[in-house]
Amino acid sequence: MRSRVEPRPDVILLRGIYLPRSMDAAAFAMTTYGIPLLVLATTHSAALAGLAFALEWVPRLGAFAVAGAMVDRHGTTCVLRIASTLRAVVVVAAALALPHLPDGLATTGTVMLLAASTGVLTEFSYIAAETAGGVASRQAGDQAHRVQSVLLGIDQVATLAGPAAAGLLLERAGAGGMLVTIALFSLLACVSAPRPPAAAQAERKPEPVLAGLRVGWTTLRALPALGWLVFGLALSNLTIGLLQAAAPAIVITEFGHSSADVGLIWSVAAGASLITVALCRRAIDHFGLWPVGALSAAIAALGCLAVSLTHSYTAYLVLIAVLMAGEGGMTVVLRTLRSHLIPQQVFGATLSLTILLLLLPFPLAGVLVATVPLAQLGHVITVCAVLQALGLAVTFTRLRSMPGLCPQPGHARSFQTATS
């Protein structure tokens, strides 16, 4: 009898983690950047496009209250498949309906509903894919940061290509072409999701879904290292969200450039972040987790402070790329730390809470941009940049005093001692 050949670990990661994550990340990026473009193309209103951005993010934040608990209760595969399939159905339905709707309220209502519904479904699939990545990182042991670097690289490639692909499809193939492409990536994410092990299903103990936030908060309070890192990154995200929301007004109105130049800024920033993620893999091996995180925080803070003082498009583009490069390094640190510290049985709920806390600043940033006059927006960005710098300085000072967070070079080991 021939013995069964077990697949190599890297093949298992490729088929079971990286492939579905890539498909979902592509759908995520095209949805996030493409739906506001679709709203602008169909309504010809920048204000409604901004409202669509808010409608994407607010339901997403609400979905985090239950998404993690659903993953803990039903498993990553089940949630990923259902969310991806429903997203495909929603966008195909919109693609079929939009050509037959009259201009005006019906079209506007349809694209706004599309923004809200895809926002919710995208976050469910993201939580499922991220939880699966966290499990894979834990199983990788000392190589967890390498797994997280690949996952972050996948996200950054999607962020790099997604906005450009959505814009190009919308211009060349119309709304239907863009929406059908999103549906295709969603279905590929569903099909490529791995079959859950029978043992994992048998051991799963259902928890009340709405208890997810309480479970996540309890876990986060017991992990001070993770809590401090989330605090610092949340402050950083307020500034990043403010720059994202203000970029169209600043680039088009103040600098006199086009909307395509706005997209170019974030594509270049995604490329810089992608390079940083690749470098962080080697840097953590040689220098340890804390030094890489502290250096990334310093780069992000200095880049943001410089952005708030610049008055030219080229400098704005370069400095935002520097800022996002630093942010990419800190994200590798966050993901590695998170995968080591959070117990597997509550990983989904705690992951949902951490992401919720990290994304809460984005709607706040949108409100600031909507209420502050453009002439005063630079002062607001400066204040937020100062808060970011102070917050990151306090965060990494606190992290340095926690045992286990400053491993020797070449030893990115477990951080369980940080929870004591």
N, C-alpha and C positions, 0 to 999 in steps of 0.2 A: 504494500500500500504506500502510495506517495504521500510524503508529509506535506502539510499545508505550509506555504511560504508566507510568513507575515510581512506585510508591507513596511518599508522603511519609515521612520518617524517623519522625515521631511516630506515624504509622499502623503502621509496621513494629514500633515498640516496643510499641504497644498490643496488636497481634495476636500478636506472637511472644514478647514478654517479659511485659508486664503482665497480660494475660488468663490465661495458664496459671499465672503466679505467684499471682494472686488466687485461683484455684480450689484450688491446692495449699495456700496459706496458710489458706484456710477449713477444708479437711480437716485440716490440721496442728493448728489451734487447737481444733477440736471434738474431735479425738482426744486431744490432750494434757490438756485439762480435762474432757472428757466421760467418758473411760474410768474414771478414779478415781471419778467420781460414779456410774457404772454399777455399779462394784464395791461401793460403799457401799449402793446401792439393792438389790442382789441378795443381798449377804451380811450387811448390817446390822452391819458391823464396821468401826469407824474404823481399827483396827490393820491390817486387810486392805486398806483403801483406801490407807493409807500404804505398805504393801508393794507395792501396784499401782503407786504413783508411782515407787518404786525400780525395779520391773520394767520400767517404761517407759524410764527413763533409762539403766540399765546396759547393756541391749542396744543402745541408740542409740549410746553411746560406743564399744562394740565395732564397730558398723557403720562408724564413721568410718575404721577401719583400711583398709577396702577400697572404701568408697563413692567417694572422690575418684579413686582409681586406676581404678575402673570407668568413671567419667565421662571421664577422660583417654583411656581405651582405646576406649570405645564411643560416646562423645558424649553431650551433655546430653539430646537428644531421646529416644534409645533408653532411657536409664536412667529418665528421668521417666515415659515411657509404661509401662514394665514395672513399676516400683515402684507407680505409681498404680493400675494394673490389678490387681495382686496385693493391694493394700490393699482395693480394692473387693470382691474375691472373699472375702477373710478376714472383713470385717465383715458382708457379706451372709450368709455361712455361719454366723457367730455369731448373727445375727438370726433365722435359721431354726431354729437348734438350741436356743437358750435357752428358748423356751416349752415345749419337750418334755422338758427335763431336770429330774430331781427336785432339790429343795432339798438342799444339802449339798455333799459333795466334788465331785460332777460339775459343778455350777454354778460353784463356786469355782474349780475347775481350768480351766474354759472361759474365764471372764473374766480369769483371770491369764494364760493363754496368749494371749488376745486383746490384753492390755496389752503383752506382750513382743513379739509379732509386729508389731502396728501400730507400735510404737516403732521397730523396725528399718526397716520399709518407709517410714515417714514421713521418716526421716533420709536415706535414699537419694534420695527425691524432692526433699527440701529441698536437698541438695548439688547435684543436677542443676539445679534452678531458680536457685540462688544462683550457680552457675558461669556460667549463661547471662546472668544479670544483670551479672556481672563483665566478660564479653566486651562486652556492650552499653555498659557504662560506659567501657571502654577505647576503643571506637569513637567515643564522644561527645566525647573530648578534654577541652577546658577545661570542658565542661558535665557532667563525670562526677558531680560532687556532686549535680546535679539528678536524674540518673537514680537514683542511690542513695537520694536523699530520697524519690522516688516508691516505690521498692521497699520502703524501710523503712516508709513510710506504709501501703502495702498490708499489711505484716505487722502493724502496729499496729491497723489497722481490724479485721483478723481476730482479733487478740487482744482487742480491745474487744467484738466481737460474738460471737465463738466460744463463750466460757464461758456467756454468757447464753442463746445459742441452744441449746447442748447441754443446759443445765439445763431450759429451757422444753420442749424436745422430749421429754426424758426424763420430765418430769412430765405432759405432755399426751398424748403419743403412745406413751409407753413406750420400752423399750429398742430395739424394732424400728424405731420411727420415727427415733430418733436415729442408729442404725447405718446405716439406708438413706440418710439424708441425707448422712452421711459418704461412703458409697459413691458417691452422685450427684456430689458435688464431686470425688471422686477420678477418676471417669470423665470429667468435664468437663476436668480437668487433662490427662488422657491425650489427649483428642480435640483440645484446643486447642494442644497442643505443636507447635511449628513443624517443618516438614520440613527436615532438615539439608541444607545445600548439598552437591552432589556433590563439589566440590573439597575441601571439608573432610574428607569421608569418605576421599577418595583419599589425602590427605596424612597421615592419622592413622597413627601408628606404634604398634602395640600394645606396651605395657610390661607386665612381670610385675605382676599385680594387687597382690600382697602387698608389692611394693616401694614402695607409695604413701607409707607413713609415712617411710621413709628419704629419698625424694625431697623430701617436704614439709619434713622437718627440715633437710636440706641447704639448701634454698631459704630457709627462715626464718632460718637462721644467717647467710646472706649479706645479709639485709635487717634491719639493726639497728633501724631506725625502726619497722618492723612488729613486731619482736620485743618492743621496749619497750612498745608500745601493747597488745599481747596480754597482757604481764605485768601491766600496770596494770588492765586490764579483768578479768583472771582473779581478781585480789584483790577487785575490786568485786563480781564475780559470787558470790564466797563469801558476802558479806554479804547480797546479794539472795536467794540460794538459802536462806540461813538464815531470812530474813524470810518467804519463801514457805512454807517447811516449817513454821515456827512459828506462822504466822498463825492457823490454826484453833484451836490451843490457847490462844493469847493472846486472840483476839477472843471465843471462846466461853467459855472458862474464867475468864479474868481480867476481861474487860470485860462479860461476861454478855450478849453479843449472839448472833445466830443465824448459821447457816451462809450464809444469803443475804447477810448483811452482810460475810462474808469475801469472797464473790464481788464485792460492790460495791467493795471496796477496790481490787481489781486491774482492774476496769473503769474506775474513775476514774483509776487510775495509767496505764492504756493511753491514755485520752483526753489526759492531760497530756503523755505522751510523743509522741502524734500531733501535738499543737500545737507542741511543741518542734521536731519534725522539719520542719514547714512553715516555722517561723521560721529554722531553720538554713540553709535554702536561700538566703535573702536575706542572712543574716548572713555566710556564707562569701564571697558575692559582694563584700560591702562591707569586711569586716575580715580575711579570710583564714582559713586552716584552723586554724593553731595557736591564735590567740586564742579562737576558738569552742570548740575542744576543751578548752582550759585552763579557761574559764569553766564549761563543762558539768561538768568534773571537780570544780571547787570547789563547785558547787551540789549535786552528788550526794554528795560527802563531808560537807558540812554538814548536808544533809537526813538522811543516815544516822546521824550522830552525835546529832542531835536525836531521831530515832525511838527510839534506844536508851534515851532518858531520859524518854519520854512515858508517861503513865499513864491516858490517856483515849482512847476510840474515835475521836472526831472529830479530835483532834490526830494520832493514828496514821494515819488515812486521808489527811489533808492532807499530812503529812510524807512518807509513802510516795509520794504523787503527785509531790512535789518531787524526791524521790530518783530516781524513774523518768524524770522530765523531763530531769534531768541525764544519766542513762544513755542516753536517746534521742539527745541531742546528741553524746555520745562515740561512739555507734554509727555515726552519719553520718560522723564523722571516720574511724573504723576502716574502714568500707566504701569510702570514697573513696580512702584511702591504699592499701588492699589491692588495689583494682582498677587502680591506677597502677603499683604496684611489682612484683607477681607476674607473671612471664613467662607468656604464654598457654598454652604447651605443658605447663606443670606447674601450671596454675592450680587444677585440681580437687584434686590431691594436697595442695598447700599450703593450699588453702582448708579441706580436711578436717582437716588438722592444727591449723590455727588455731582452728577451731570446737571440735575435741576438747579443746584446752587451755582454751578458754573455758568449756566445759561440765563439765569434771572437778570443779570445786568444788561442783556441785549434789548429786551423791551424797554427798560429804563433809559438806555441810550437813545432809542427811537423817540421816546417822549421828550428827551432833552433837545434833540434836533428839531422836533416839531414845534417846540415852544420857545426856544431861544432864537432871537434874530440872528441872521447870518453874520452880521457885522460883529456880534459878540461871541460867536461860536468858537473862535480861536482862543478866547480867554477860558472858556469852559474846558476845551481840550487840554490847555495848559494845567488847569487845576487837577483834572483827572490824571494827567501824566505824573504830577507830583504825588498824588495819592497812590498811584501805582508803584512808583519808586520806593516810597516809604513802606508800603505794604509788603513788597517783595523783600526789602531789607530786613524787616521784622521777621518775616516768615523764615528766611534762610538762616537768620541768626538763631531763631528758636530750634530749627531743625538740626543745626550743628551741635547743639547741646544734648540731643537725644541719642542714646547709645544705639549702635547698629546702622546709623544712617551715613556714616563716613567710612565705608569699607576700604581696605587697602587696595591699591591698584591690582587689577586682575582678579578681584574677588567680589563680584556683585552678588553677594549671598543673601540669605533670608534676612528679613527685617523684623522678625517676630519680637526681638528684644525691645524694639521701640514702643511696644504696646504696654510694657510693664510699668 
